[in-house]
Amino acid sequence: MALAKEYVESLGWDNVLFDSSHDKCYCIKCYPASWSDMADAGGQKYVIPRGWARIGLHVDAAIVGVNDIWNKWIVTFHGTSLLAAKSILHNRQFCLPGDKLIDGTLLGIRPGHIPDKKHIYTSPTIAYSGLPVYSTKHDFNSSKNYCAYTVQIVLQCRQKPGSYTVQGETVNARTTRLCPFISNDDIDYYTEIRGSLVAYGLLVKVI
Ligand SMILES: [Zn+2]
């Protein structure tokens, strides 16, 4: 958790974007191997993001109030780049391909996904959302212990039930099973509805 915090602080993102009441660490010490691999939210199972640390994000009270997201919405993960994640947090909603990010660049469609279809992709398992094709790898040099690390980020989200389509993996995994708990055939969710997703945690993996 300390390294994850140091990394996020090094990004220099505005403090108002964060809410430490949503912090949670899933390292082996904080979330032991004997504890459940799955959890339930909004009536649906998701896979515990073992090995990641969640830096809590501020969630707007009006969004919680209108949708009762803590009780009714499911948990999913969204792997993305640092710039797209920052844009999502600044815009206070998700971006669809074709949207301009905060630096003015266009959010593109990842190769392998259907061209011309503007979708936001999520998954109930970080084994899928955390693939480097979604969650870009970054270098990080700690100024505290002077070690060099590789870091990935994934947004942990609440997602409105019934607002998305479930499909199989699109990374050409073929017979390689990507997650022990979710089959490759049910691992990729997509939606066109920006307002059906709320990010409440910035998951960080430091290796
Ligand atoms: Zn921990």
Boltz pocket constraint, residues with backbone or C-beta under 6 A from the ligand:
constraints:
  - pocket:
      binder: B
      contacts: [[A, 1], [A, 25], [A, 26], [A, 27], [A, 28], [A, 29], [A, 30], [A, 31]]
      max_distance: 6.0
